[in-house]
Amino acid sequence: MKDQSVWIEHFNMEGHDEGGYFYQVLKSDERVQLEGQAERALYTSIYFC
């Protein structure tokens, strides 16, 4: 089994504010804005370790 550092380096993952590391794989072109919140992507997909 590969150590997580292999994946972090391979995907050039970024540190996450709540701990761990992530890499954004997909981000929707569609946007959504909920009441009282800033506009954002409808969905995203990430790798997390």
PyRosetta script that sets phi, psi and omega in degrees:
from pyrosetta import init, pose_from_sequence

init()
pose = pose_from_sequence("MKDQSVWIEHFNMEGHDEGGYFYQVLKSDERVQLEGQAERALYTSIYFC")
pose.set_psi(1, 137.3)
pose.set_omega(1, -179.6)
pose.set_phi(2, -80.0)
pose.set_psi(2, 144.2)
pose.set_omega(2, 176.1)
pose.set_phi(3, -71.2)
pose.set_psi(3, 149.5)
pose.set_omega(3, -177.8)
pose.set_phi(4, -60.2)
pose.set_psi(4, -26.6)
pose.set_omega(4, 179.9)
pose.set_phi(5, -62.0)
pose.set_psi(5, -28.1)
pose.set_omega(5, 176.6)
pose.set_phi(6, -63.1)
pose.set_psi(6, -44.7)
pose.set_omega(6, -178.8)
pose.set_phi(7, -71.6)
pose.set_psi(7, -39.2)
pose.set_omega(7, 178.7)
pose.set_phi(8, -59.3)
pose.set_psi(8, -44.4)
pose.set_omega(8, 179.6)
pose.set_phi(9, -71.7)
pose.set_psi(9, -44.0)
pose.set_omega(9, -177.3)
pose.set_phi(10, -58.8)
pose.set_psi(10, -44.6)
pose.set_omega(10, -177.8)
pose.set_phi(11, -95.3)
pose.set_psi(11, 2.5)
pose.set_omega(11, -178.5)
pose.set_phi(12, 52.1)
pose.set_psi(12, 49.8)
pose.set_omega(12, -175.5)
pose.set_phi(13, -66.9)
pose.set_psi(13, 151.5)
pose.set_omega(13, 178.4)
pose.set_phi(14, -103.8)
pose.set_psi(14, 150.4)
pose.set_omega(14, 174.8)
pose.set_phi(15, -66.6)
pose.set_psi(15, 141.5)
pose.set_omega(15, 179.0)
pose.set_phi(16, -98.6)
pose.set_psi(16, 142.4)
pose.set_omega(16, -178.4)
pose.set_phi(17, -55.8)
pose.set_psi(17, -31.6)
pose.set_omega(17, -176.9)
pose.set_phi(18, -97.8)
pose.set_psi(18, 11.4)
pose.set_omega(18, -179.6)
pose.set_phi(19, 105.6)
pose.set_psi(19, 158.5)
pose.set_omega(19, -179.2)
pose.set_phi(20, 79.9)
pose.set_psi(20, -170.6)
pose.set_omega(20, -178.1)
pose.set_phi(21, -134.2)
pose.set_psi(21, 152.0)
pose.set_omega(21, 179.7)
pose.set_phi(22, -143.7)
pose.set_psi(22, 159.1)
pose.set_omega(22, 174.7)
pose.set_phi(23, -137.2)
pose.set_psi(23, 124.5)
pose.set_omega(23, -179.5)
pose.set_phi(24, -79.6)
pose.set_psi(24, 118.6)
pose.set_omega(24, -177.4)
pose.set_phi(25, -90.2)
pose.set_psi(25, -39.6)
pose.set_omega(25, -173.4)
pose.set_phi(26, -147.3)
pose.set_psi(26, 141.3)
pose.set_omega(26, 175.8)
pose.set_phi(27, -137.2)
pose.set_psi(27, 125.7)
pose.set_omega(27, -178.9)
pose.set_phi(28, -61.9)
pose.set_psi(28, 140.7)
pose.set_omega(28, 172.0)
pose.set_phi(29, -78.0)
pose.set_psi(29, -20.3)
pose.set_omega(29, 178.6)
pose.set_phi(30, -75.6)
pose.set_psi(30, 142.7)
pose.set_omega(30, -177.4)
pose.set_phi(31, -115.7)
pose.set_psi(31, 154.2)
pose.set_omega(31, 177.1)
pose.set_phi(32, -138.4)
pose.set_psi(32, 146.4)
pose.set_omega(32, 175.4)
pose.set_phi(33, -135.4)
pose.set_psi(33, 113.6)
pose.set_omega(33, 177.9)
pose.set_phi(34, -88.6)
pose.set_psi(34, 153.0)
pose.set_omega(34, -177.1)
pose.set_phi(35, -54.3)
pose.set_psi(35, 126.9)
pose.set_omega(35, 178.0)
pose.set_phi(36, 79.1)
pose.set_psi(36, 6.1)
pose.set_omega(36, -178.8)
pose.set_phi(37, -124.4)
pose.set_psi(37, 159.1)
pose.set_omega(37, 177.3)
pose.set_phi(38, -72.6)
pose.set_psi(38, 153.3)
pose.set_omega(38, 175.5)
pose.set_phi(39, -64.0)
pose.set_psi(39, 143.8)
pose.set_omega(39, 179.8)
pose.set_phi(40, -151.0)
pose.set_psi(40, 171.5)
pose.set_omega(40, 177.5)
pose.set_phi(41, -64.2)
pose.set_psi(41, 144.1)
pose.set_omega(41, 179.7)
pose.set_phi(42, -62.2)
pose.set_psi(42, -38.8)
pose.set_omega(42, 177.2)
pose.set_phi(43, -155.2)
pose.set_psi(43, 158.4)
pose.set_omega(43, 172.6)
pose.set_phi(44, -137.5)
pose.set_psi(44, 161.6)
pose.set_omega(44, 174.8)
pose.set_phi(45, -131.7)
pose.set_psi(45, 132.4)
pose.set_omega(45, -178.2)
pose.set_phi(46, -132.3)
pose.set_psi(46, 158.4)
pose.set_omega(46, 163.8)
pose.set_phi(47, -96.2)
pose.set_psi(47, 139.6)
pose.set_omega(47, -177.9)
pose.set_phi(48, -137.0)
pose.set_psi(48, 136.6)
pose.set_omega(48, 173.0)
pose.set_phi(49, -146.7)
pose.dump_pdb("model.pdb")
